[in-house]
Amino acid sequence: MRRPYALSVAIAAALALAACQRVDNTAGAPTVYIDPGTSGPVKGVGIESQDVIAMTDQMLRDMLSQPRLANAAMPPNVIIDSEYFHNESSSRLNKNSITDRLRVGLNRAAAGRMQFVGRHYADMVAKERDLKRQGTVDKATLPAAGAQKGGDYRLGGRITSLDSRDPKTGMMQRYNQIIFEMVDLETSEIVWSGIYEFAKAAQDDIIYR
Amino acid sequence: MRRLLAPVLGLLLLGGCASMEPAPHCDMSRISGQRDLVPGPAMVPGESSPLKEMPMNSVNITDPAIMNKLYVRSIAARRTATGTVEVVAQVVNCTDFQQTAEARTQFYDSTGVASEPVSAWQRLHLSPRTSSAYRELSMGDKTVDGYMIEMRETK
């Protein structure tokens, strides 16, 4: 009589243990942090973090597959900043968030296949070069260069949009088009182009700051 | 005899009116049967892993919401002129409705370690009963040896 009882207890314990060892397939603790690569709880029709991440990721991967940019005998000097990247859309955004992410991502991934010129730091470099040459500061450790690096290619581009609204429902729709072009700084030839486009529709536009 | 003739004639007429379902026809039970999970990387060499996952160089639909709606018809990978890897997956929408999915790719080196950051989620708009191509490029060239694509529904 005792044996079946002991056996049933052991089986029950094993079953209970097995139930405990299943995947706890429940939601995690709530947090204020959200994945910037996925749309968050505040969604609108404008350009958002997931769009910036997706477009820059797509562009940099495409640039690295172009032999003229990423497989040249001499790695080209590339300037990527927002100087010639214009926002003509109805989205309020800091265009530096696009060009900065593109430059940083490309610089980290290129691994010597391209060289990057910080033209937006040209003033900072010129001031330090002057101080060194005037003897105000010492020559530091790196050998002196004849001049700052010139660029072979520079990024240009444009953000445009097309808005439409249904006055009856308040529904708003926006088509966003972002073009990226790499321009030869000697001939003005466009050596690479990329386009990223999407349309969004929402009941009411949210406020972008 | 006459009594039997009328229903048979009716059935024949009904058969003639039956509408033809447009392609593609996705047999989800067979698709599920073909799904082959393989052991994941073990923490200690030589020991079996408690993780079972999709094999390398495949598409893993991670979202149950679209598992029985989409079918990955083919996957191909090739080297670009700069040596980076381009993967292309052909995805079929088996339903009569518009579906929106998104996919991303992780590229791996020959030791099975992620060779670069995972790609950003890329949206796929799939019209009813059509196929679309998902393309992704690696950042690295010679370091890339394998890949894994994850797909989920766009929320």
Interface residues (C-beta under 8 A of the other chain):
Chain A: G37 T38 S39 Q50 I53 A54 T56 D57 Q58 L60 R61 D62 L64 S65 Q66 P67 A70 N71 A109 A111 R113 F198
Chain B: T80 A81 T82 G83 T84 E86 E116 S119 A120 W121 Q122 R123 E136 L137 S138 M139 G140 K155
